Amino acid sequence: MSACSIPGKGPMFKLSDEEMELGLGIHGEPGCERTSLKTAKEVADLLLKRLEQSDKKCLQKGKKIAVILNNLGGTSQIEMNIMAGEIINWLCEHDYIVKRFYYGTLMTSLDGHGISISVLRIDEEQWIELLDAETDAPAWSVTKVIPGDGIHVKQLPHTEPPKTKIADIGVALSAAETECFKRCIKSACSAIISAKEELNKLDSRSGDGDCGTTLAHGAQKVLNSLESKELCCSRPQTAFLQLSQIFEDDVGGTAGALYALMFSAASQRFGFSASGEDWHAALRGALQAIMRYGHAQPGYRSMVDPLHNAVYAIKNDSYEKADWEKLVKAAEKGALATKDMRAQCGRASYTAVDAQTEPDPGAIAVAKWIRAVFTAAYP
């Protein structure tokens, strides 16, 4: 998948990101074929069929064999493990009896990102004893003994526990309010899904690059519950508890836990009314839950920053469109301000300051869904 390098001369040949070469020599000599990049399963099929059709007759169905999967030096362990699994499965599915399987970094080609496969047809039982004999060779890998009928992954019985059905509780919205609430949820989810790659890119600077993927997964789960009409949009208290359950059960990482806490806290406000004051108080309750359980404060470079700005942007009791717009702009300002903050919580707090040059992805996500909710509420 990439060329070996002679010291002082660089790579011996070039491959595009979408190409791979078959049959190249261990010293970088040209191979027999250049083809498009393929999956591990396709590579195993391609290589083993060539061995099967070769004049050496090392692969004969029903015969016992020993196999070496060699790392040319630049192949990662996870790639090696995947290739090993695909090779063993192919051999077993095609009625070969794999008595020994070895894999490791045994014969390398400097910087070479690739593999080689060697097959020994075992004609005499004594050969297995010789293969198993003790040796002082430091690079010889641990022997893997494969059952003659192949490898079988045992599937343990597992059933998903039934989800607790949340009763319809709290104040009931009017038909128009229900449609507006539903529209706001859908808009927020769509905004997060659309921003997935942007959030991932921001997260890759000081995190593991999956903030957008995680939140988009949660957003899609919410959209699914809307589509199936499982989400009770006529009662915000019930709906927020259901949203909390979705993020707790189906969304991984810290984000899943934090959003579950936020939605649970927000639900508490809608027992008897759903006025502008209640919606504002619900957002404040969500903020307080994050600060309490996440141990984050304003200025820590987190989702707390836009939430805190938003909550305290409204200082009167009018709750008109202009007030909510002020809240949205405050959230966006708070999210962008995280660019100049030093992370003091979460995974980013362990990274170098130089890696914290972009806004916090969690904060940007908050600003995006707040803006989306406002846009849907005031089309």
C-alpha positions as CSV (number, residue, x, y, z in Angstrom):
1,M,0.0,0.0,0.0
2,S,3.1,2.2,0.1
3,A,6.7,1.8,-1.1
4,C,9.8,0.9,0.9
5,S,12.5,3.5,1.3
6,I,16.2,3.1,0.7
7,P,18.1,5.2,3.2
8,G,19.1,8.5,1.7
9,K,17.0,7.9,-1.5
10,G,13.4,8.0,-0.3
11,P,10.5,5.8,-1.6
12,M,11.3,3.6,-4.6
13,F,8.0,4.2,-6.3
14,K,4.8,6.1,-5.7
15,L,1.2,4.9,-5.2
16,S,-1.8,7.1,-5.1
17,D,-4.1,6.9,-2.1
18,E,-6.5,4.8,-4.1
19,E,-3.9,2.2,-5.4
20,M,-2.2,-0.9,-4.2
21,E,0.5,-3.1,-5.8
22,L,0.6,-6.9,-5.8
23,G,3.7,-9.0,-5.9
24,L,6.4,-6.4,-5.3
25,G,9.8,-7.7,-4.1
26,I,11.0,-7.4,-0.5
27,H,13.6,-4.9,-1.7
28,G,11.0,-2.8,-3.5
29,E,11.2,-4.4,-6.9
30,P,8.1,-3.8,-9.1
31,G,5.2,-6.1,-8.6
32,C,3.1,-8.0,-11.1
33,E,0.0,-5.8,-10.9
34,R,-1.2,-2.4,-9.7
35,T,-4.9,-2.2,-8.8
36,S,-7.4,-0.1,-6.9
37,L,-7.3,-0.2,-3.2
38,K,-9.5,-3.1,-1.8
39,T,-10.9,-4.2,1.5
40,A,-9.1,-6.7,3.6
41,K,-11.5,-9.5,2.6
42,E,-10.9,-8.7,-1.1
43,V,-7.2,-8.6,-0.6
44,A,-7.2,-12.0,1.1
45,D,-9.3,-13.5,-1.7
46,L,-7.1,-12.0,-4.4
47,L,-3.8,-13.2,-2.9
48,L,-4.9,-16.7,-1.9
49,K,-6.5,-17.4,-5.2
50,R,-3.2,-16.5,-6.9
51,L,-1.4,-18.9,-4.6
52,E,-4.1,-21.5,-5.3
53,Q,-3.6,-21.2,-9.0
54,S,0.3,-21.1,-8.9
55,D,2.4,-23.9,-10.3
56,K,3.9,-24.6,-6.8
57,K,0.7,-26.4,-5.7
58,C,1.3,-25.3,-2.1
59,L,-2.5,-24.9,-1.7
60,Q,-4.4,-28.1,-2.3
61,K,-7.8,-28.6,-0.8
62,G,-8.0,-31.1,2.0
63,K,-4.2,-30.8,2.6
64,K,-2.7,-29.6,5.9
65,I,-0.9,-26.3,5.7
66,A,1.1,-23.8,7.8
67,V,0.7,-20.1,7.0
68,I,2.9,-17.0,7.7
69,L,1.3,-13.6,7.5
70,N,4.3,-11.1,7.4
71,N,4.2,-7.4,8.2
72,L,6.4,-5.5,5.8
73,G,7.1,-3.1,8.6
74,G,4.6,-0.2,8.2
75,T,1.3,-2.1,8.7
76,S,-0.5,-1.3,12.0
77,Q,-1.4,-4.0,14.5
78,I,-5.1,-3.5,13.9
79,E,-4.6,-4.0,10.1
80,M,-2.6,-7.1,10.8
81,N,-5.3,-8.5,13.0
82,I,-8.0,-7.9,10.4
83,M,-6.0,-9.5,7.6
84,A,-5.2,-12.5,9.8
85,G,-8.9,-13.0,10.4
86,E,-9.8,-12.7,6.7
87,I,-7.0,-15.1,5.6
88,I,-8.0,-17.8,8.2
89,N,-11.6,-17.5,7.3
90,W,-10.9,-17.8,3.6
91,L,-8.8,-20.9,4.0
92,C,-11.3,-22.6,6.3
93,E,-14.2,-21.7,4.0
94,H,-12.3,-23.3,1.1
95,D,-11.6,-26.6,2.9
96,Y,-7.9,-26.0,3.8
97,I,-6.7,-27.5,7.0
98,V,-4.7,-24.8,8.8
99,K,-2.5,-26.6,11.3
100,R,-0.3,-23.6,12.2
101,F,-0.7,-19.9,11.7
102,Y,2.0,-17.4,12.4
103,Y,1.9,-13.6,12.0
104,G,4.2,-10.8,12.9
105,T,7.0,-8.5,11.7
106,L,9.4,-11.2,10.4
107,M,10.9,-9.9,7.0
108,T,10.6,-6.2,6.6
109,S,10.9,-3.7,3.8
110,L,11.9,-0.3,5.3
111,D,8.8,1.8,5.6
112,G,6.8,-0.7,3.5
113,H,3.1,-0.5,4.3
114,G,1.9,-3.9,3.3
115,I,1.9,-7.7,3.9
116,S,3.2,-10.9,2.5
117,I,1.7,-14.4,2.8
118,S,3.7,-17.7,2.8
119,V,2.2,-21.1,2.7
120,L,3.8,-24.4,3.5
121,R,2.0,-27.6,2.5
122,I,2.6,-30.1,5.3
123,D,3.3,-33.5,3.7
124,E,4.6,-35.2,6.8
125,E,3.4,-35.0,10.4
126,Q,6.9,-34.6,11.6
127,W,7.0,-31.2,9.9
128,I,4.6,-30.0,12.6
129,E,6.9,-31.2,15.3
130,L,9.8,-29.4,13.7
131,L,7.7,-26.2,13.4
132,D,6.8,-26.5,17.1
133,A,10.4,-27.1,18.2
134,E,12.0,-24.7,20.6
135,T,14.2,-22.0,19.1
136,D,16.4,-19.2,20.3
137,A,15.4,-17.0,17.3
138,P,14.1,-13.8,19.0
139,A,11.7,-12.8,16.2
140,W,9.9,-16.1,15.9
141,S,6.3,-15.5,16.8
142,V,4.0,-17.5,19.1
143,T,2.3,-20.4,17.3
144,K,-1.4,-20.3,16.7
145,V,-3.0,-23.7,16.5
146,I,-6.1,-23.6,14.3
147,P,-8.8,-26.3,14.5
148,G,-9.1,-28.3,11.3
149,D,-12.8,-27.2,10.9
150,G,-11.9,-23.6,11.0
151,I,-12.6,-20.8,13.5
152,H,-16.0,-20.3,14.9
153,V,-17.0,-17.2,16.8
154,K,-19.4,-18.2,19.5
155,Q,-22.4,-15.8,19.7
156,L,-23.5,-15.5,23.3
157,P,-27.2,-15.0,23.6
158,H,-28.1,-11.4,24.2
159,T,-31.4,-9.6,24.3
160,E,-31.9,-5.9,24.8
161,P,-33.6,-5.1,28.0
162,P,-37.0,-3.5,27.4
163,K,-36.8,0.3,27.7
164,T,-38.8,1.8,30.5
165,K,-41.8,3.5,29.1
166,I,-42.1,7.0,30.4
167,A,-45.6,8.0,31.4
168,D,-47.2,11.1,29.9
169,I,-46.8,13.6,32.6
170,G,-46.7,17.4,33.0
171,V,-48.5,20.2,31.3
172,A,-50.1,19.6,27.9
173,L,-49.4,21.9,25.0
174,S,-51.9,23.2,22.5
175,A,-51.9,21.8,19.0
176,A,-50.0,24.8,17.7
177,E,-47.5,24.7,20.5
178,T,-47.0,21.0,20.0
179,E,-46.2,21.6,16.3
180,C,-43.8,24.4,17.2
181,F,-42.0,22.2,19.7
182,K,-41.7,19.4,17.2
183,R,-40.4,21.8,14.6
184,C,-37.8,23.1,17.0
185,I,-36.6,19.5,17.9
186,K,-36.3,18.6,14.2
187,S,-34.5,21.8,13.4
188,A,-32.0,21.3,16.2
189,C,-31.3,17.7,15.2
190,S,-30.8,18.7,11.5
191,A,-28.4,21.4,12.4
192,I,-26.2,19.0,14.4
193,I,-26.3,16.4,11.7
194,S,-25.3,19.0,9.1
195,A,-22.4,20.2,11.3
196,K,-21.0,16.7,11.9
197,E,-17.8,17.1,9.9
198,E,-17.2,20.6,11.1
199,L,-17.5,19.5,14.7
200,N,-15.3,16.4,14.1
201,K,-12.6,18.7,12.5
202,L,-12.7,21.0,15.5
203,D,-12.5,18.0,17.9
204,S,-9.5,16.5,16.1
205,R,-7.4,19.5,17.2
206,S,-7.5,18.6,20.9
207,G,-9.7,15.5,21.2
208,D,-10.4,12.3,19.4
209,G,-12.2,13.7,16.5
210,D,-15.6,12.2,17.1
211,C,-17.7,15.0,18.7
212,G,-19.7,15.6,15.5
213,T,-20.2,11.8,14.9
214,T,-21.4,11.3,18.5
215,L,-23.8,14.2,18.5
216,A,-25.1,13.4,15.0
217,H,-25.8,9.9,16.1
218,G,-27.9,11.1,19.0
219,A,-29.7,13.6,16.8
220,Q,-30.6,10.9,14.3
221,K,-31.9,8.7,17.2
222,V,-34.1,11.7,18.2
223,L,-35.3,12.1,14.6
224,N,-36.2,8.4,14.5
225,S,-38.3,8.8,17.6
226,L,-40.1,11.7,16.0
227,E,-40.7,9.8,12.9
228,S,-42.1,6.8,14.8
229,K,-44.2,9.2,16.9
230,E,-42.7,7.8,20.1
231,L,-41.6,11.2,21.3
232,C,-44.4,12.9,23.1
233,C,-44.2,16.4,21.8
234,S,-47.5,17.5,23.3
235,R,-46.0,17.3,26.8
236,P,-42.5,18.8,27.2
237,Q,-41.8,17.2,30.6
238,T,-42.3,13.8,29.1
239,A,-40.5,14.7,25.9
240,F,-37.4,15.9,27.8
241,L,-37.3,12.7,29.9
242,Q,-37.5,10.7,26.7
243,L,-34.7,12.7,25.2
244,S,-32.7,12.1,28.3
245,Q,-33.3,8.3,28.0
246,I,-32.2,8.3,24.3
247,F,-28.9,10.0,25.1
248,E,-28.3,7.9,28.1
249,D,-29.0,4.6,26.4
250,D,-27.9,5.2,22.8
251,V,-25.2,7.9,22.7
252,G,-21.7,7.1,23.8
253,G,-19.0,9.2,25.4
254,T,-19.2,12.1,27.8
255,A,-21.6,13.9,25.5
256,G,-24.2,11.2,25.9
257,A,-24.1,11.5,29.7
258,L,-24.0,15.3,29.8
259,Y,-27.0,15.7,27.4
260,A,-28.9,13.1,29.3
261,L,-28.4,15.1,32.5
262,M,-29.3,18.4,30.7
263,F,-32.6,17.0,29.3
264,S,-33.5,15.4,32.6
265,A,-32.9,18.7,34.5
266,A,-34.8,20.7,31.8
267,S,-37.9,18.4,32.2
268,Q,-38.5,19.4,35.8
269,R,-39.8,22.8,34.8
270,F,-42.8,21.7,32.9
271,G,-45.0,20.1,35.5
272,F,-47.8,22.7,35.4
273,S,-47.0,25.3,32.7
274,A,-44.9,26.0,29.6
275,S,-44.6,29.8,29.5
276,G,-41.6,31.7,28.1
277,E,-40.4,31.9,31.7
278,D,-40.5,28.1,32.0
279,W,-38.5,27.5,28.8
280,H,-35.9,29.9,30.0
281,A,-35.8,28.3,33.4
282,A,-35.5,24.9,31.7
283,L,-32.3,26.1,30.0
284,R,-31.0,27.4,33.3
285,G,-31.7,24.1,34.9
286,A,-29.8,22.3,32.2
287,L,-26.9,24.6,32.7
288,Q,-26.9,24.1,36.4
289,A,-26.9,20.3,36.0
290,I,-23.9,20.4,33.7
291,M,-22.0,22.7,36.1
292,R,-22.8,20.5,39.1
293,Y,-22.1,17.1,37.6
294,G,-19.5,18.1,35.0
295,H,-17.6,20.3,37.4
296,A,-17.3,23.0,34.6
297,Q,-17.5,26.7,35.1
298,P,-17.8,29.6,32.7
299,G,-14.3,30.2,31.2
300,Y,-13.3,26.6,31.3
301,R,-13.7,26.2,27.4
302,S,-16.7,23.9,27.3
303,M,-20.4,23.7,26.4
304,V,-21.0,25.6,29.6
305,D,-19.7,28.9,28.1
306,P,-22.5,29.3,25.4
307,L,-25.1,28.0,27.8
308,H,-24.1,30.4,30.5
309,N,-24.1,33.3,28.1
310,A,-27.5,32.4,26.8
311,V,-29.2,31.9,30.2
312,Y,-28.0,35.3,31.5
313,A,-28.6,37.2,28.3
314,I,-32.3,37.6,29.2
315,K,-32.7,39.9,32.2
316,N,-36.4,40.7,32.0
317,D,-39.7,38.8,32.0
318,S,-41.0,39.7,28.6
319,Y,-39.6,36.7,26.6
320,E,-40.4,38.3,23.2
321,K,-38.7,37.4,19.9
322,A,-36.1,40.1,20.5
323,D,-35.2,38.6,23.9
324,W,-34.7,35.1,22.5
325,E,-32.6,36.5,19.6
326,K,-30.4,38.2,22.2
327,L,-30.1,34.8,23.9
328,V,-29.1,33.2,20.6
329,K,-26.4,35.8,19.8
330,A,-25.0,35.5,23.3
331,A,-24.7,31.7,22.9
332,E,-22.9,32.1,19.6
333,K,-20.6,34.8,21.1
334,G,-19.8,32.5,24.1
335,A,-19.0,29.5,21.8
336,L,-16.6,31.6,19.7
337,A,-15.0,33.0,22.7
338,T,-13.8,29.5,23.7
339,K,-11.1,29.9,21.0
340,D,-9.1,32.1,23.3
341,M,-9.7,30.0,26.5
342,R,-7.4,27.4,28.0
343,A,-9.3,24.1,28.6
344,Q,-9.7,23.3,32.3
345,C,-12.1,20.3,32.0
346,G,-12.6,17.3,29.8
347,R,-10.1,15.6,27.5
348,A,-8.9,18.9,26.0
349,S,-7.5,20.0,29.4
350,Y,-4.7,17.4,29.0
351,T,-3.5,18.7,25.6
352,A,-0.9,21.3,24.7
353,V,-2.1,24.9,24.6
354,D,-0.9,25.1,21.0
355,A,-3.6,22.5,20.1
356,Q,-6.4,24.7,21.6
357,T,-6.5,27.4,18.8
358,E,-10.0,26.7,17.6
359,P,-13.4,27.0,19.4
360,D,-14.5,24.1,21.5
361,P,-16.6,21.7,19.4
362,G,-19.0,21.0,22.2
363,A,-19.6,24.8,22.6
364,I,-20.1,25.3,18.9
365,A,-22.6,22.4,18.9
366,V,-24.6,24.2,21.6
367,A,-24.7,27.4,19.7
368,K,-25.8,25.7,16.5
369,W,-28.8,23.9,18.1
370,I,-29.8,27.0,20.0
371,R,-29.8,29.0,16.7
372,A,-31.7,26.2,15.0
373,V,-34.4,26.2,17.7
374,F,-34.8,30.0,17.4
375,T,-35.1,29.8,13.6
376,A,-37.8,27.1,13.9
377,A,-39.7,28.9,16.6
378,Y,-39.7,32.2,14.6
379,P,-39.7,31.2,11.0
